[in-house]
Amino acid sequence: MTINRSLLIGGKEIPAASGRTTADTNPWTGEVYATVAAAGPEDVRAAVDAADAAFAEWAALAPFARRKIFLDAAALMEQHIELAVDLVAGEAGGTRLWSMFNVMVAANFLREAASAITAPRGDVLSTQEPGGLSLAVREPLGVVAAFAPWNAPVILGTRAVAAALAAGNTVVVKASEDAPIACALFVADVLREVGLPDGVLNVITNDKADAAEIAETLIADPRVRAVNFTGSTGVGQIIGTLAARHLKPALLELGGKNSVVVLEDADLDHAVNAATIAAFMNAGQICMCADRILVHASLVEEFTRRFTAKVAALPSGDPALPTTVIGPLVDKAAAQRVAALVADARARGARVLTGGGAPEGALHPATVLADVPEDAALHRTEAFGPVVVITSFANDDEAVTLANDTEHGLSCGVITENATHGLKVARRIRTGIVHVGDQSVGDEPQAPFGGFGASGYGRFGGRWGIEFFSNTRWVTVSTERPHYPF
């Protein structure tokens, strides 16, 4: 049965003003999974109207009342885990394991947001005025525009709104066209069910053809005070440019060309397992996934043998089956794009160690390459699919040079049994995130999350997210009458 969903504006589910809808297709079956409203600019303005009207009351709500909403939402989200599994598989082709991980992390984002509401915020400053009190006070901004992606829909849809709401803002979230229910409507449903007031969180869904107009209308609205976006670097550049044009702060978490570095003292079994997770979790469709496994020359032959065998045995196919590890990509076009990168690399001299070949619909085989030349598109381009390249290095200097040979410095893993050695290497790698003794994919709500260079700027997570979604004001109180010179 096809799901039908409307826009969420001011606490009400309403159709688009034009009456238009758009199809949400299941990447595994190719059938229409859901039909959602296709918003136009007038719907965006209505959503901002609702968010603006709800702001004052939400910002003034007692902290413990606001905190309870987030804690209740975290518990309820976990209760709805089977619904989330169905949504993530039906909209984005996510496997059961990936979907359950989404819910677990998203629930913890809500708990972290709850803790931030009652955490100390602001500073008492020194002052030269006798009897004076000087304060740096953090206050909510107003309406925040959020853009939620499809690839980790429940995690990143929750992250797009949680800190902004916790800081006392209201939000208009533009859902990804590829997973509008999982990345936005599902999150809003959970929050509404536990008592989030009407208008505090509003959801816009749209047809892909209208995406640019919807984004520009939302960001240009003078009542929108800040923007956050998670997605590709190309689209992030557009969002960042629009925000800058209107002098609005933007938090951009964009693509990554990430590495896992296997040092000469690594345990090979651990390295193989870590690299497999890094490269193939969610079929490689995570901004932190490893496109490159850099292996010390003394280990590369044995590592490659073990790793290739493990990858070749990964179960693939229907994401609804609990055994599936490699599910379909988000659509057939995504699979064809990945296949073209592999074919180009192969034509330029790369070796295919396992996988490769033409995709079956949206399903691309897990693929391992070696000897990818610098003139291949894959050398610079984020794969964002189940493809990884093995490259050897002779020493730490060469490993660091290879890891830093990208504009996209998001995440990195350094596999070693010597934490001191690993930390020395890690501190030379230009990424926003690095994990010593672990692989590149990791997400904890209390940690600063963001990239370096073309991977974006600003940080989600913990106090860093709250700081972005709030404004610092200088407030003074004089307990003695100041002396004026005239």
N, C-alpha and C positions, 0 to 999 in steps of 0.2 A: 504494500500500500504506500502510495506517495505521500510524503509529509507536506503540509501546506503551512507556511508561516508568513506573518505580516511584519511590518515595522513595529518597533516598540518606541512610542513617543509619549511622554508624560504619563507613563504607567498604563497606557492603553495600547492594545494591538490593533493597528489600523492599516488599511491598504495604502499603497502609494497614491498620491493625489491623482496621478494619471491613470490609475487602474492597472498599470503594467506589472507583469511578473517576469521572473527569469528562472531557468531550469538549473538545478544543482545535480550534477551527474555522478554516479558511482563509477570510479575509475576501474574497478575490477569487472563489473558486469556491462558497463557502458549504458546502463539504463538510467532514467531519471529517478533520482533518490528523493528529491524534494523540490518544491516550487516555492520561491520566496518573492516578496514584493521587490519591485525594481524602482527604487527611489529616484526622484529628480531633485533639482535645486530647491524647489519649494518645500520638499520634505526635509531637506537638510536644515533649512531656516526654521521650520516648525520644531525640529528636534533641539536646535539651539535655543529657541524660545522657551521650551519646556525646561531645559537645563538651567537657563538663566533665572527663570522664575523660581526654581527649586533651590537655588544656591544659598540664599540667606538663611533659610530655615535649617538646611542640612549643615551648614558651617557652624550654626549656633547650637546644634544638638549636643547634649551632654556627652562627654567622651566615653563614659561607660556604656551609655545607650548605643552609641555608634560601634563601640568595641564588641558588644554582644551580637550585633548583626553579623559581623565578620566571623566570629567564632561559631555561631549557629550555621552560617553558610558553609564553612569548612566541613562541619559534620554532615550536613545535608549533601554536599557534593560527593562525599565518600559513599553515602547511601545510594546515590544515583549512578554508581560506577558502571552498571550494566547498560544503562541508557547511553552513557558516554562512550562505551565500547562500540555500541551499534552506530553511533553518530560518527565517530572518528573513522571507522571502517567504511561506512556508507558514503561519506563525503570525501575523505582523503586517502582511503586505502590503507589506513594504519592497522598494524597487527594488534592482536589482543594484548600482548605484553606491552607494546608501546602505548596503547590507549590507557591501560591501567596505570602505567607510569605517569602519564599526563595527569590523571586525576589525583594521584598521590602528591605530586609536586604542586599542582594548582591549589589543593587544599592547604598545603603548607604556606603558599603565598598569602592566602587569606588569613592564616594564623599570624604570620609575620606582620601583615597589615594591621591586624588587631593589636598586636603588641606595640606597634609604632604609635597608635592613637594615644596611649597613656604614657609613652616614654617622655623623658625630659626633652624639651624643645626650646632652643634659644639660649642666650647667654646674659649674664650680668657683667657689665663692662666697668672698668675703672673710669673715673671722671675727675676733672680738676675743679668742678663746681662744688663749693661748700654745701653740705646737706643735700647733694644731688644724687639721684639714682639713675643710672644709665643702662638701658636694656637693648639687646638685639632680639627682636620678637619675630617668630616665624608664623605667617598667616597664609591661609589658602588663597589661590590665585583667582578662582572663578570657574569658568567653563574650560574644560580640557578636551581637546580633540585627540582621539586615540585611533590607531590603525592596527587591527588585529590580523595576524597572518594565519595561513592554513596548515603549516607543516607540523607544528606542535600545538594544535588548536586550543585545547583546554588550558595548557600551561600558559601559552603566550597571550591568549585572550584574557585570562585572569590577570596576568602581569600587566597588560595594557591598561587596566582600570583600577587595580587594587590599591596601589600606593596613592594614586591621584584621589580616589574616594576617601582613603584613610586620612589624607591631609586636609580634608574638608571641602574638596572641589566637587563639582558635578561633571559628568562626562557624556560626550557623544562619541560613540565608537562606530567606526565604519568597518563592517565585517569584510573579511576576505570573500571574494566571489566563489572561491573553491571550497570553503567550509563555513558558510555563514552561520549555521546553527551551532556547530561545536565551538567555534571560536568567539561567539558573541551572544547569540540568543540563549544558548544553554547556560552560560555564565550568568546572564541577566535573570533568567528564570529562577536560578538557585537563590540569588540575592533577593529577588522580589518575594519569593516564598517565605523567607525568614524576616520580612518586614522592611526592606529597603524602601524608603518613601518614593512616591511617584515623581518622575522627572529627574531623579538623581542620576540614573543611568539610562541612556537612550540608545537604541540600536538602529543603525541604518544599513540596509542591504541594497544591493544594486546590481544591474547588469554590467558585465565587463566593458561593454562599449561606452558606458557612462562614467567609468571610474575616474578619469581625469577631471571631468566637470564636477563630480561629487567632491573630490578632494579639494579642488580649488575653492569651491563654494564654502566648504567647511572651514578651511584654514583662513580664508579672507574675512570671515565674519568678525567684526570688531569685538564681539563679546567673547570670542575664543581667546584665551590668554596664553596657552601653551599647547604644544603638539608632541605626541610620541608616536614613533613608527618602528615596526620591526618587519624586515623584509629584505629584498635584494638591494644591492648597492645602486643599481641603475634607478630604481624607483625612489630609493632614499635620497638620491641627489635631487630629484624633482621635488620631493616633500621638503627637504631642507632649503631649497631655493625659494619655494613658496613661503615658507615660514620666515625666512630672512627678509623677503620683500615686504612682509607685513610687520617686521620687527618683533617676532614672537620666538621665544626660546623653543628649541626642538631637541628631543632626545631621540637619537637614531641608532638602532642596533641593526647592523647590515651584514653582508655576506662575509665568509671567511675562506681563506685558502690555508687550511690548518695542517700541521704536521704532528706526527708522533715520532719522537726521536728515541731510538733504541741504542743506548750506550753499551760499550764493550763489556761492562760488568752486569748486564741485565740477565735475569732469569728468562730463558727462552720460552718456557711454557706460559709464564705470565705475560711476556711480551706478545706472544701470538694471540692469546685471549684478549688482551687489552686492545691490540690493533684491530681485531675483528669487530669488537664493539664500536670502536671509534669510527671505523670506515662504513659499517653496514647497519647500525641502528637506524630504524625507520627508513631503510633502503637508501641511506646516505643523505636523506633530506632534512638535515639539521645543520644550522649555521656553524656548529662546532665540530661537525664530522671531519675526520682526517681524510684529506685528498692525497696526502703523501706520508709514507712510512719511510723514515730515514734510518738506516741500519748500519752499525759499524761493520767495516769490511771483514772483520774476523768472525762475524756472526751471520753475515748476509746470506750465505749459501744455505745453511741449515734453517735459518729463519724462513727464507723463501719457500723451502720445501714444505715445512710444517704449516706455514700460513696458507699457502696455496691449496694444500689438501683440505684444510679446515674450511676455507671459503667455498671450495667446490662442493662440499657436503652440506652446505646450509640449505634447509628446506625453503622452497619458494612457492608462491602461488596465492591461493585464496586467503585474504587477511582474516577472514572469520574463523579459520581453523586455528586451534590453539598451538599447533606445532609450527606454524609458518613464521619464518624469520624475515625473509625478503618478500614483502608484498609489492603491489603495483606502485608505480609513481603516481603523481596526482592526476595525470591525464596522459593520453597517447602522445601529445606534442612534447611533453617533458621527456618521455622515454626516447622519442626520436632525436631530441636534442642531445641526450647523453650518448646515444648510439653514434651520432655524427662526430662527437668529440673523440670517441674511441676509434672510429674509422679513420679520422684525420691523423691521429697519433700513429696508428698502425701503418698508414700510407707513408709516413715520414720516418719509419724505421723502428717504432716501438714494438716490443714483443708482448703478445697476449699470453699470459701464463694460465689463466682460466677465465671462462666466460667469453665476453665479446659476442659478436653476431647480432642479428636483427632481433629487436624486442618482439614479444607477443602482446599486441595491444599496448597496454600501459606497463607491462611487466618487462623489466630489463634484467638480464642475468647479472649476478654478482661477478664482478670483473676485476682481475688483478693484472696490471701492466708493469713492464720494466723497460728501461732504456728509452724513456720518452724524451725526445729531443727538445731543445729550447724553442724551436720554431713551430712546435705543435701548439694548437690552441689550448689544449688541456694543461700545458705547462703553466699558463697564467690564469686560465678561467676556472672558476669554482665549478666542480662537477655537479654538485647537488643531486647526486644519484649514486647507485651502488658500484662505484668505480674508484679504485685506489692505485697509486703508483708506488713501487718500491725503488728506492735509490740508496746506494751505499755511500759511506763517507769514511775517510781515513783517520780523522782526529776531531777533537771538539771544535776547533776553529772552522773546519769545513762543514760540520753539522750546523753550527750557528749561521754560517753564511747561507746554506741551503734553506734553513728554516725561515730566514729573514728575506729570502728572495721572492717577495710578494708585497703588493700594496695592501693586502687584506690581513691585518694582524689581529685576529680575534682570539684564538685559543691555541694551546699547544700542550702536548703531554711529553714528559721525559721519563722513560722507563729505565730504571737503574736500581741496584741493590745498595747503592751508596748515596744517601740523601745529601751529604755534603757536596759530592761531585755533581749530583743532579741539580742542586740549587745554584752552583756556580754556572752551569750551562743555562739554566732557566733564566737567570737574571740578565743574560746577554740576548735573549730572544725578545723581539719587539712585538709583544701581543698584550692585549688587555687582560688575558687570563692565561695562567700556566699551571699545570698540575705535575708535581714531581712524584714519581712512583706510580703514576696513573695515566690514563689516556686523556684525550682532549675534550670529551663530552661530559660536562658536569653542570649542574644547576642547583644552587641552594638559595632560598629566598632572602637570607640575611646577608648575602655576599654581594659586593659590587660587581655588576655584570655589564660588560661593554667592551668595545674594541679599540683598536689603534689604526690610524690611517684611514683607508677606504672602508674599514669595518665599522665606521661611525664614531659618534661622540656622545658624551653623557653616560650616566650609569643608572640602570635599574637596580633594585635590591636594597634592603635594609634602610639605614638612614640616608643613603645616597639618593634613593628614589624619593623619599619624603622631602629632602632638600630641593630636588629639582621641581617638585610639584607644589612648592610653597615659596612665598616671597619673604625676604628679610627686611624688617623695618627697624629703624633706630627710634626708640622711644625714651624720653627722659622725664623724670619727675623731680621737681624742685621743692624741697621741704623748707627752704629758706628763700627769702626774696632776693633775687640776684641784684647786683649793683650794675647800673647802666651808666655809660660815660656821658650821656646827654639826655 
